[in-house]
Amino acid sequence: MRHKRAVLLTVAILVLGSSVSFAGGLVINEVAWAGTAAGSTDEWIELYNLTTEPIDLTGWTLIFGDISIDLGGAADGVIAPGGYFLLERSDDETVSDITADLIYRGALSNDGVLLRLLDPTGATIDTANAGWEEGWVAGSAGTGDLPYATMERIDPTKEDSPTNWRSNDGTIVAGRDASGVPLNGTPRAKNSATIALETVPVVVILSPATEGQVISGLVIISWAATDPDGCSKHLRVDLFLSADGGDTWDPLITRMVGSSYAWNTTALPDGDGYRLQVAVTDRNLNVGIGISPIFTLLNKD
C-alpha cells in the first residue's frame, strides 16, 4: 500500500470580498471537474509553482462555491520550484498511481463554478474557469467526445481567461484512475495544452479573412505560420477546401512551402459555404491548423 501523505480536511464557508491580483507565481493548473471513468466523484485539482523558489502553503486557501480548502493542512505544505501540488477528493485512490499532496471533501458542480486561490492575506492570487456562468470553459463529462478529459491551463504564465484553457487531448496523458485505466489528464506533469503551445506551429489565415467575403477567379490565399520550437521557414504546408462549412474537407494542394498560394476558383461551383484549411507540419511532425471564415464563391454573372 502506498504511503499516504495527505490529510482529510473539513468544509467551511468563506465569504470573498477581494479582487484578483494575478502574480504569476502559484496557479491553478488543471481541474478534473467531471471525475474519472472509474467514478464521477473522483475529482482532482492541480496547482503549479511557476517560480524558482519553494512556496510555503501555510495560510493559503483554495475555494469554490461554499467549499474552503486549507492548503497549509497538507503533511508537506511546500511546493518545490517548478513543482506540482495534487489535491484528490475524498481519498488517495482518485489518481491511483500518484500520491496526493492533500485529500479534500467537496464536489465541483458539473454546471460550472469559479475556483479562487487565496494567499495568507486573503488576496485572490489566481482563479480558474473565468466565465463559469456558462459552465466549464474546457474539459468534458462522461458523454464527451473524449470522456472525462480534464480542463488544462494552456499558458500557466498568463491569467485565467476562457481562451487560456483547453481540454486534455487524450494523447499526452499521465496517471491512472481507481480502476487502473489511464486518465485523460496530466496530474503532476506538464499539460498537453502547454506542450502544444510550446511545440505546435501556429497558423493565422490572412486571406480570405472576412466572414461572408465573396471571391472569384484567381485568388491569392495567404497565411502566417510560426514554429515555437524551430525554424518557421521550412514548414510543410497542406491546403484543404470545404464546400459545406467545414463538415468535410478535400485536398487543394499538398506538400508545399511558403506563405501564399494562387488559387484558380473558376472550375468550382458557386456556393456560400466554402472554407479553407491551412495545415502546417514541422520537423517533429507537429501539425498546426488554421481555418478561414466561411466565404462565398461567385464566378458566374
C-alpha angles and dihedrals in degrees: 000000000000119000109255114220093173128101130208116249131203124233121246138172117249124189114213128210102154129103126230117271105181106205099173093232111098116017141177098248109175137010126196092195096161096049121228139294088266092058138347090224092057094100125161139181131204129207123196131206108217095182134090091237131072115257119220108213095203106135094010119129135194115203138181126168105331093332120111121187120194102217092189089066092078118114088239104026097180125098114209121229108285088005135137132232116207122204117192124191120242099337144013095255095077088091095024100191098043123066114235120235090210138011117213140176126227136081130252106224115237086220089069136262137196116248119208129195114206127194123218091276091057094251116144103241098176142359137199129212101025106190091037092152086083093050126258116344091215142002127066141242125228093286096055126113085256104030119227095001112169127237106250128194109235100204113018090194091063127075125256114284133143090254093054095066131073136171118258109267097227091235104073102051141146137191134028132250127239090280093051094254117139113259124236088233143063111244112186091359139088113286119253087231091056092048089052090051090053099043115019118091116250117226127195118183110219099182131058088027106145124088110243094011113163116224134174143167118007110005130183112223110201135181143166120230130182132183112216094206104028150023114312095200098075102044115138113237129205122183124206132186130210125192095185103059095273102311092116132018135204126193114261099177130341140200098021132138130216137058105273143043131197106227124194106208099179096099093058127087118252116260145147100225103071125136135174126216123200113198116191123194125196129205091272090054093250108152125212120190134203122187124197125225116263111279139180128246112209116170099148123080 
